[in-house]
């Protein structure tokens, strides 16, 4: 559901993308070469990826390089956040070393 109304995604387009990403994170070019997405041309693949990203179903990830350093910093931040009292789940935002952002 969006502010403009209900939106349904075409399973023919988004299911192969989700199947490919379930195996491993990948770049757009890697996804275009993945066996799961071979039936999709690049414009349809792009539309599926951007549509799911806009709805929050998938998110871009940072490169694997630097992941170890990010994990240390996010672990310290998350420990600090989780060790203080909150009014509820909406008050807890955690950092992600993969996404480079906070998430609830």
C-alpha positions as CSV (number, residue, x, y, z in Angstrom):
1,X,0.0,0.0,0.0
2,X,1.3,3.4,-0.9
3,X,-0.1,6.9,-0.4
4,X,-1.3,6.8,-3.9
5,X,-3.1,3.4,-3.4
6,X,-2.4,-0.3,-3.6
7,X,0.5,-1.4,-5.8
8,X,1.0,-5.0,-6.9
9,X,4.3,-6.2,-8.3
10,X,4.4,-8.6,-11.2
11,X,5.7,-11.9,-9.9
12,X,7.2,-12.6,-13.3
13,X,9.6,-9.7,-12.8
14,X,10.3,-9.5,-9.1
15,X,10.4,-13.2,-8.1
16,X,13.5,-13.9,-10.2
17,X,15.3,-10.9,-8.6
18,X,14.4,-12.1,-5.1
19,X,15.5,-15.6,-6.0
20,X,18.9,-14.3,-7.3
21,X,19.4,-12.1,-4.2
22,X,18.5,-15.0,-1.9
23,X,21.7,-16.7,-3.1
24,X,24.0,-13.8,-2.5
25,X,24.2,-10.0,-2.6
26,X,25.2,-8.9,-6.1
27,X,25.6,-5.8,-8.3
28,X,23.1,-5.0,-11.0
29,X,25.4,-6.4,-13.7
30,X,25.9,-9.6,-11.7
31,X,22.1,-9.8,-11.3
32,X,21.7,-9.3,-15.1
33,X,23.9,-12.4,-15.6
34,X,22.3,-14.5,-12.9
35,X,20.5,-17.7,-14.1
36,X,17.3,-16.6,-12.2
37,X,17.0,-13.4,-14.2
38,X,17.9,-14.6,-17.7
39,X,14.2,-14.2,-18.9
40,X,14.3,-10.4,-18.0
41,X,15.8,-7.9,-20.4
42,X,17.7,-5.1,-18.7
43,X,14.9,-2.5,-18.7
44,X,12.5,-4.9,-17.0
45,X,15.2,-6.0,-14.6
46,X,15.9,-2.4,-13.7
47,X,12.2,-1.7,-13.3
48,X,11.9,-4.7,-10.9
49,X,14.9,-3.7,-8.9
50,X,14.0,0.0,-8.6
51,X,10.4,-0.8,-7.8
52,X,11.2,-3.2,-5.0
53,X,13.8,-0.7,-3.7
54,X,11.3,2.1,-3.7
55,X,8.9,-0.1,-1.7
56,X,11.6,-1.0,0.8
57,X,11.7,-4.7,-0.2
58,X,15.4,-4.6,-1.2
59,X,18.1,-2.2,-0.4
60,X,21.5,-1.3,-1.9
61,X,24.5,-2.7,0.0
62,X,28.0,-1.4,0.5
63,X,30.9,-3.2,-1.1
64,X,32.3,-6.2,0.8
65,X,35.6,-4.3,1.1
66,X,35.6,-2.5,4.4
67,X,32.9,-4.8,5.9
68,X,35.0,-5.9,8.8
69,X,35.8,-2.4,9.8
70,X,32.2,-1.3,9.6
71,X,31.1,-4.3,11.7
72,X,33.2,-3.1,14.6
73,X,31.7,0.4,14.6
74,X,28.1,-0.7,14.1
75,X,28.4,-3.4,16.8
76,X,29.6,-0.7,19.3
77,X,26.8,1.7,18.2
78,X,24.1,-1.1,18.3
79,X,25.3,-2.2,21.8
80,X,25.0,1.4,23.0
81,X,21.5,1.8,21.6
82,X,20.3,-1.5,22.9
83,X,21.6,-0.9,26.4
84,X,19.5,2.1,27.1
85,X,15.8,2.1,28.0
86,X,13.3,2.8,25.2
87,X,9.6,3.6,25.1
88,X,9.0,1.0,22.5
89,X,10.3,-0.8,19.4
90,X,9.9,2.4,17.3
91,X,12.6,4.1,19.5
92,X,15.2,1.5,18.5
93,X,17.2,2.3,15.3
94,X,20.2,0.0,14.7
95,X,23.1,0.5,12.3
96,X,23.9,-1.9,9.5
97,X,27.4,-2.6,8.3
98,X,25.9,-3.9,5.0
99,X,23.5,-1.1,4.3
100,X,25.5,1.8,5.8
101,X,22.4,3.1,7.4
102,X,20.1,2.6,10.4
103,X,17.0,0.4,10.3
104,X,14.2,-0.4,12.7
